[in-house]
Amino acid sequence: MAQDFESNGKRITNSATTIYTSNSDDAIVGLRFANILTTTDTLSVWITDAQDSDAVRYLIKDVSVPPASSIELIQGSSKVVIQTGDKVRAQSGTANGFDCWISIVDAIST
């Protein structure tokens, strides 16, 4: 069965921003953030588990990213599997501090 690749971009603010909500068993195959400011900013990225709404699982927390730099959290052959209803979220230390691009394989076939 062919795989369905999807992507999405978001501007990350200083309040929790949902980047992606899974609608099936999906795999994140790329997740990049670019600091678009002229100063260092902090970034946190986490997954909220749909099965446990109180569960927040951080991929990174309060990492400092230099100005005009980027950080790639998932790259190469790495993958993060998420299930229906899980949300990938991020927050910047400054309003509109980051641009994000996520790449996903939707509805992983078994």
N, C-alpha and C positions, 0 to 999 in steps of 0.2 A: 504494500500500500504506500502511496506517495505521502510525503509529509507536507504539512501546511506551515510555511514559514511566515511569521508576521513581525512587524516592528512598530514602534511608537516613540514619539518624542514628547518631552515635557519640559517646562520651565519649573525649576525647584525653588520654592519660596521658604520663608522662615516659619511657615506652619506646615504641618504634615501634608504632603502631596502624594496622592495615589498615582503611581506610574502605570500599574497594570493590575487588573483583577482577572484571575484565572476562571475560564468557563468550562474547563475540563482538566484532565491530567496533562500539564504542559511542562516544557523544559525551557528555562532561560539559558540561552547560549551566548549572549553578549549583553553587557551592562556597563555603559560608559557615562561618566559625568565630567563636564568641562566647567571649570571656574571661569566665569565670564566677567569677573570684576578685576579691578586694578590692585586689589589687596588680597591677602590670604583670607580664606574663609573656611569654616568647618562644615562637615557633611556627615549625616547619619543616614543609613539605609537599613531597612528591616522588612521582614515579612510578618504579616498578621495572619495567624492560623485560623482558617474558617471553622475548624472543629473546636477551637478553644479561643473565644473572642478576647480573652484576657492575655493570651500568649503572644508576645512580641519577641521575634527571633532576629537579632541584629546580624547583618552581614558586616557592617562597620559602624562604629559609634564615635562621633565627634572627631573624625580624622581631619587634620589640617591639610588643605590643598593650596599650594602657592598660586598667585595670580597668573592668569593666562596659561594654566596647566590643566591636565586632565588625569583622571584615575579610572582604570578599567577594572571592575570587580570580578567579572566573569569573562574569561578569554581562552583562546586555544581550544583544547579538548575538554575544558571544564564545563559543567552544567549544574544548574540548580533546578530540581524538580519541585513543582508546586501543584496543588490539587484544587479542584473546583471551589471557588469562593475565596481562596487565599489572595491576599493583596500585597503587592510590592509597593513600599512607601519610602519616601525620603524627606529630609528636612535640611535646609541650609541654615547657617548661623546668621545670614543676612538676607534681606528681602531680595528675591530674584538673583541669587548668587550663582546658580548652576543651570546649565542645560543638560538634559539627560537623553540618552538613546538606548532603548532596550530591544533586543532581538529574541524572539520566542519561536519554538517549535510547538504549534498548537495541536492538541488532541494526539498525543503520542500513541502510535499503534503498537500493539503487543504481538 
